[in-house]
Structures are given as structure tokens and as C-alpha cells.
Amino acid sequence: MKIPCELQIPAIVFSLEAVFIIGLSLIFLVLVPR
């Protein structure tokens, strides 16, 4: 399945943002109970 060039960059940015937010929430969950 090919992604059009117009959608390729926003998809990459969106996945990077998703990973960033998940990483932040994981760090938050680890640090808060201590």
C-alpha cells in the first residue's frame, strides 16, 4: 500500500508525536509514585 507524497510527511510527524507523548506519559507514570 503506497502512501501519497502529500500524506507521507504528516504521517511521519504524527507517529513521532505519538511516540513522544507515549514516552512522556510512561516517564510520568514511573516518576510520580516515588
CORLIN-V815796 format. One record per residue. N is the residue number from 1. BURIAL is 1 if it has 9 or more other C-alpha atoms within 8 Angstrom, else 0. Layout:
# CORLIN-V815796
n->N burial->BURIAL
n->N burial->BURIAL
This chain:
# CORLIN-V815796
n->1 burial->0
n->2 burial->0
n->3 burial->0
n->4 burial->0
n->5 burial->0
n->6 burial->0
n->7 burial->0
n->8 burial->1
n->9 burial->0
n->10 burial->0
n->11 burial->0
n->12 burial->0
n->13 burial->0
n->14 burial->0
n->15 burial->0
n->16 burial->0
n->17 burial->0
n->18 burial->0
n->19 burial->0
n->20 burial->0
n->21 burial->0
n->22 burial->0
n->23 burial->0
n->24 burial->0
n->25 burial->0
n->26 burial->0
n->27 burial->0
n->28 burial->0
n->29 burial->0
n->30 burial->0
n->31 burial->0
n->32 burial->0
n->33 burial->0
n->34 burial->0
